[in-house]
Amino acid sequence: MNEKRQNLTFDELINKGLAAALLTDITAGIRIMREGGIPPGVISRMFVTPQLRRGTDWKH
């Protein structure tokens, strides 16, 4: 998935959650995404299948 997300708020929340997960812990990243309204399926995909992340997603 290399296309940019159409919903920039989701894009920001997902990247903020990924950064928190990588810099702090996964629980913090999940909490940020969940509280921001990211659908559970998207959240699980971010952590279970990182190879499906978009090229624009935050990386360490």
Kinemage of the C-alpha trace (Angstrom):
@kinemage 1
@onewidth
@group {chain A} dominant
@subgroup {mainchain}
@vectorlist {calphas} color= white
{ca met a 1} P 0.000 0.000 0.000
{ca asn a 2} L 1.838 3.048 -1.206
{ca glu a 3} L -1.003 5.534 -1.631
{ca lys a 4} L -1.469 8.391 0.799
{ca arg a 5} L -4.494 8.249 3.073
{ca gln a 6} L -7.373 10.478 2.051
{ca asn a 7} L -8.250 11.240 5.665
{ca leu a 8} L -5.366 13.361 6.948
{ca thr a 9} L -6.603 13.160 10.533
{ca phe a 10} L -6.379 9.355 10.379
{ca asp a 11} L -2.954 9.664 8.767
{ca glu a 12} L -1.718 11.859 11.618
{ca leu a 13} L -3.240 9.626 14.306
{ca ile a 14} L -1.817 6.458 12.803
{ca asn a 15} L 1.648 7.978 12.505
{ca lys a 16} L 1.470 9.364 16.039
{ca gly a 17} L 0.377 5.926 17.281
{ca leu a 18} L 3.153 4.151 15.385
{ca ala a 19} L 5.734 6.565 16.768
{ca ala a 20} L 4.450 6.073 20.320
{ca ala a 21} L 4.488 2.302 19.857
{ca leu a 22} L 8.065 2.320 18.624
{ca leu a 23} L 9.390 4.866 21.111
{ca thr a 24} L 7.374 3.897 24.194
{ca asp a 25} L 5.340 0.686 23.865
{ca ile a 26} L 2.651 -0.848 21.678
{ca thr a 27} L -0.050 -0.207 24.273
{ca ala a 28} L 0.549 3.543 24.043
{ca gly a 29} L 0.313 3.426 20.255
{ca ile a 30} L -2.891 1.422 20.301
{ca arg a 31} L -4.428 3.759 22.870
{ca ile a 32} L -3.664 6.847 20.754
{ca met a 33} L -5.191 5.266 17.664
{ca arg a 34} L -8.240 3.909 19.503
{ca glu a 35} L -8.971 7.227 21.243
{ca gly a 36} L -8.647 8.974 17.877
{ca gly a 37} L -11.309 6.782 16.327
{ca ile a 38} L -9.133 4.591 14.122
{ca pro a 39} L -11.117 1.428 13.291
{ca pro a 40} L -9.953 -1.691 15.194
{ca gly a 41} L -9.182 -3.523 11.942
{ca val a 42} L -6.795 -0.788 10.854
{ca ile a 43} L -5.091 -0.727 14.242
{ca ser a 44} L -4.516 -4.473 14.221
{ca arg a 45} L -3.230 -4.363 10.639
{ca met a 46} L -0.656 -1.725 11.633
{ca phe a 47} L 0.867 -4.044 14.219
{ca val a 48} L 0.115 -7.564 12.974
{ca thr a 49} L 1.047 -7.060 9.319
{ca pro a 50} L 3.490 -4.143 9.134
{ca gln a 51} L 4.372 -5.096 5.559
{ca leu a 52} L 0.925 -3.780 4.552
{ca arg a 53} L 1.603 -0.297 5.916
{ca arg a 54} L 1.677 2.576 3.486
{ca gly a 55} L 5.008 3.963 2.394
{ca thr a 56} L 4.135 7.218 4.137
{ca asp a 57} L 3.650 5.575 7.555
{ca trp a 58} L 6.104 6.494 10.315
{ca lys a 59} L 9.147 4.260 10.635
{ca his a 60} L 11.976 4.161 13.109
